[in-house]
């Protein structure tokens, strides 16, 4: 197997984080490592991550003194991996494990089966046999967001927001080199940085077999307004890069 290192951004995840799941994953797959990034947590997340880092040589942690947002937390971790690790593939995975860690080998096999791939992104496509569970409220919001993103940005991806994405190390070093302009839609901005050609020819959207809505990740009205503003911002960025041509 190719080697893989995943960034796991954490912000006040003490109650939701499942240390045993990550430890079991590193024991089961020796080609896998995790880089946790504590994004200025105010609970006991930092202590739990320190315990994890001490429990396994395949797990290490980065601590940000103040909250800088998921985008910057992920970027900090990815840059660290590109500079300090020798992993063939780097990426990020949501700490709540809405996408189970059992899905990881399927992502890696995509890279092994196609040497031209530069990225594999998870998709919560409700295909036959998949177990996709979300609240009715979140389901409607997700459909609206997907429609807006596809219409405004013209990005050839069905699900841009799934919290499971992997990249070849060289491509990750390129697209995560500069700070993101968005806080909530950095996934879309990440795809924009890949460019339309690579999105159409070198990126695989992999439908996950399981995804469940984890309590505690709801988005309020203020965040919804910010997301709409960021849609406009990213649309301008994408247009400037010629992705809609």
N, C-alpha and C positions, 0 to 999 in steps of 0.2 A: 504493500500500500504506500501511496505518497504520504508524506508527513503533513500534519495539519495542526495549526495553532489558532484557537478561537478567542476573540475578545468577548468578555461578558460584562457589559456595563451594569453598574448597580447604584441605585439611589434609594436608600431606606428600604432595603430588601431583606432585613433580618428575619421577619416573620414568614416571608414567602420562599426564601432561598432554601434549597434542599441539598446540603453538602454531600450527603451520601451518594446522590445520583451522579455528581461530578467525579467523586472519588472512584466509584464503580466504573465509570466510563474510561478513566485513565488506566485502570487496572485491566479492563477488558480489551482496550485498544492501545497498545504501547506507542503507536505512531501519532497519538493525540495529546495535545497539551492545552491548557487554558490560561488566559491572562485576564484576571478580574480587574476592573477599574472602578474604584469607589468614587462616585461623583459627589463628594462633599456630604455624605450621609450624616444625619443628625441622630440616628438610632445606633444600635450596636452592630451595624453591618461591617464596619472596619474590623472589629474584633473577630467576627465570624470568618472573614476573609483571611485574616492573619492565621487563624487556626487551620484553615484549608491549605494555605501555602506551606505551613509546617508539616502537614499530614502527607503531602505528596510532592516529589521533585518535579512532577509534570504540571504543577499548579503554582502560579505566582501572582502577586497583586501589585497594583499601582494605586496610590492614594492622592486624590485631588483635594486640596484644602478647602475649596469652596465649590458650590454647585455651578457647573459650567454647561450643563445640558447633555443629553444623550449623544448628540452629534459630536461634540468635542471630546466626550469620554471615549467614544468609539474611535475617533481619529487619533487620540493620544495612544490608545492601546495598539492600533494598527501600525502606527509609525514606530512604536517601540518594537513590535514584532519584526517589522521589515528591517530594522537596523540591528537588532540583537539576536534574533532567532535564525535558524536555518530551515525553517519549515517551507515546504514546496507550495503550500496553500495557506492563506490566512483569511480570516473572516470574522463575523460576529454572530452571536446567538443570544436571544433574550434570556435573562436570568430566571424568569417565571416558568420557563420550560413549557410554554404553551405549545411549542413544537418539541416533542420528546427527543432526547439525545439519541434514541435508537435510530433516528432518521439520518444521522451523520454519515454512516458508511455509504448510503445511497448517493449523497452529494459527492463524496470523494470518488466513487466509481465513475461518475460522469466525467471527471477530469482524466481518469485513467483510460476511459473508452475513447476519448476525443482529445488529442493533444493540442488542438487548435482552440479549445475553450479558454476563455479568460475569466469567466465568472459563471457561477451557478446560484440562482436565487430561488428561495422557497416560494411556493404559491399555495394559497388556501383554496384551490379550485375544488368545488364539491363534486368530485368525480365518483364513479361507481366504486363502492368498496371503501371509500374514505370516511373517516370519522371526524367531521368538522362540526364542532359544537360552539355556538355563540348565542348570546341573548338576542331576542328579537330586536331590541333597540339598537344594539351594536351591529346587527346584521343589516338593518336599513341604513345606518350611518356609513357602513363599509361600502355598500352598493353605490350610494350617492358619491362618496369620495372617489371610488374607482371610475365612475362615469365622468366626473369632473376632470380627473387627472388625464384620462384617455382623450377627452375632447379638447382640453386646453393645451396639454403638452404634446399630444400626438405621439406618446411613447408606446412602442409595440410590446407592452407587457401587461398581462391581465391583473396581476397583484404586485404592486410596488412596495407595499408596506409590511410584508411578512418579515418577522424579526430573525430570519435565518438566511444569511448570505455568505458566500465564499468567493475568493478571488485568487488568481495566480499571484504569487508574491510580487512580481515585477509590476503588474497592473495595479495592485493595491498601493504600492509605493508611489505610483503616479497619481492616482485619483484621490488619495488621502493626504497629499502633501500640503494642500492649502486649507485654511479654515473654511467651514461651511457658512453660507450666507443665511441658511435656514436653521431653525431649531426643531420644528416638528416634522418637516418634510425632507429631512436630509437623505432619506432613502431614495426619493425621487431625484434629488440633486446628485446623488451618487451615480445613478443611472445616466443622468444627463452628462456627467463627466466622462462616462464610457464612450459616449458618442453614438449616433444612429447606426453607423456601419457595424460597429462591434455588437450593438444590441441585436441587430438582425442576423448576424453571422457567427458570433463568438460567445454568445450568452445563452445559457439554457435555463428556462423557467421550469423548475421541478415541482410537480404537484405533491405536496406532503400527504402521507397516509393518515396522519392524525394531527389535529389542532384543537385546543379547547380554550375557551375564554376564561382567563384567570381573574378572579375578583381582585379589585384594588388597582386596576389599570384604566379606570373610566376617565374620559376627557370632558372637562367642564365647558361652560359657555365661553369663558375667556379664551381657552385654548382653541375652541372651534373658530372664533373670530381670527385668532392669530394664524390658524391653518389657512383660512381663506386668503389672508394677506400674503402668506408665503406662496400660495398657488400662483398668484399674480407675479410675484418676484421670480419664482423658478421658471414660469412661462417666458418671461423676458430673457432669462439666462439661456433657456433652451433655444429660443428664436435667434439669439445672438450667436449661438454655436451652429446654427444652420440645421438643427435636428429635424425641423418640420418640413424641410425641402424634399 
